[in-house]
Amino acid sequence: MISFQNKMDVLMAIVIGFIIVVAGYVGFHASQQEPDAGGHDISLELDILNTDTKTTQSFNQVMTKSIS
């Protein structure tokens, strides 16, 4: 007959295996979804960074001219 300790080891192995399978399924499903509207848009962020860079460059030019 199987001892109590062996039964607990088998139960723990089943639970750990279940957790690994569920985590893999959730991760795969999340990686396959298209981003919803309102998600992170890198093009908008790049546009903002380009605008800020131009503003900074023009500010530097004005400061350089006023110092000279």
LUMGUSE-809415 format. One record per residue: x, y, z of N, C-alpha, C in turn. Coordinates in pm, whole numbers, padded with zeros to 5 digits, always signed. Each point is the difference from the previous one (the first is absolute). Last residue first. Example, Ala and Ser with C-alpha at 12.3 -4.5 7.8 and 13.67 -1.06 7.14 Angstrom:
+01285-00225+00708+00082+00119+00006-00077+00109+00073+00029-00572-00007-00089+00119+00000+00090+00120+00000
//
This chain:
+02668+08463-02663+00108+00048-00088-00001+00148-00022-00344-00234+00249+00126+00002+00076+00111+00061-00084-00424-00071-00195-00009+00108+00098+00127+00010+00085-00040-00345-00326+00006+00130-00065-00002+00113+00103-00054-00441+00154+00136+00016-00051+00016+00138-00064-00429-00128+00149+00090+00025+00114+00143+00023-00047-00318-00120-00322-00031+00134+00052+00094+00033+00114+00030-00430-00178+00047+00098-00098-00023+00141+00051-00169-00358+00256+00146+00005+00008+00057+00103-00096-00460-00087-00022+00032+00069+00126+00151+00014+00016-00157-00253-00359-00022+00142-00026+00029+00082+00126+00033-00467+00039+00103+00051-00091-00019+00149-00025-00326-00222+00253+00125+00011+00075+00110+00056-00087-00409-00094-00204-00015+00112+00094+00128+00023+00078-00019-00372-00281+00006+00123-00079-00011+00122+00091-00056-00418+00201+00138+00016-00043+00016+00128-00080-00431-00130+00132+00077+00049+00114+00145+00023-00039-00278-00191-00321-00041+00137+00025+00081+00059+00115+00061-00453-00097+00056+00083-00106-00035+00146+00021-00190-00313+00294+00143+00014+00024+00066+00086-00107-00453-00106-00051+00017+00091+00113+00149+00022+00027-00114-00315-00326-00034+00134-00045+00021+00102+00111+00053-00452+00105+00112+00049-00080-00027+00140-00052-00345-00219+00232+00109+00033+00092+00120+00055-00076-00361-00163-00245-00037+00125+00067+00111+00045+00093+00052-00414-00206+00014+00108-00098-00036+00135+00061-00051-00410+00249+00139+00049-00005+00015+00115-00100-00413-00184+00306+00026+00029-00140+00138+00065-00010-00337-00310+00358+00124+00075-00016+00030+00018-00148-00511-00062+00113+00121-00065+00049+00121+00088-00024-00464+00074-00136+00046+00066+00121+00122-00066+00060-00299-00307-00284+00008+00144-00021+00037+00066+00131+00170-00493-00030-00128+00069-00009+00022+00148-00029+00332-00417-00150-00022+00104+00101-00134+00069-00022+00064-00514-00134+00033+00130-00056-00022+00106+00109+00125-00526+00106-00106+00101-00012+00054+00128-00063+00263-00398+00121-00066-00009-00129-00105+00108-00021+00255-00072+00408+00093+00042-00105-00064-00002-00138-00239-00149+00386+00025+00144+00011+00092+00048-00111-00085-00463+00037-00122+00070-00041+00022+00152+00003+00346-00277+00160-00015-00014-00144-00120+00078-00049+00072-00013+00463+00105+00075-00067-00012-00007-00151-00293-00260+00262-00031+00143+00015+00104+00085-00072+00075-00466+00012-00118+00031-00081-00032+00150+00005+00348-00165+00276+00037-00006-00141-00116+00038-00091-00083-00035+00460+00085+00116-00026+00044+00003-00147-00244-00377+00148-00085+00120-00004+00082+00124-00031+00235-00404+00061-00081-00007-00122-00087+00125-00013+00251-00050+00395+00089+00024-00115-00079+00001-00130-00228-00113+00398+00038+00142+00001+00088+00033-00120-00114-00450+00066-00118+00077-00040+00034+00149-00008+00327-00293+00171-00017-00018-00144-00116+00081-00053+00063-00009+00462+00107+00077-00064-00009-00011-00151-00300-00263+00249-00031+00143+00017+00106+00087-00068+00072-00468+00009-00116+00032-00086-00031+00149+00008+00332-00165+00286+00047-00002-00138-00112+00036-00097-00108-00049+00455+00080+00121-00021+00052+00006-00144-00227-00390+00128-00092+00113-00004+00075+00130-00025+00254-00387+00067-00069-00008-00128-00095+00118-00015+00217-00045+00409+00098+00034-00104-00065-00001-00138-00256-00143+00367+00020+00145+00004+00100+00044-00107-00071-00460+00058-00122+00062-00054+00015+00152-00005+00340-00248+00205+00005-00018-00146-00122+00064-00066+00017-00008+00471+00101+00092-00052+00008-00010-00152-00279-00303+00235-00057+00135-00001+00098+00100-00061+00050-00508-00160-00001+00071+00128-00057+00141-00018-00121-00461-00282+00076+00125-00010-00012+00075+00132-00020-00550-00061-00083+00117+00000+00089+00125+00000
//
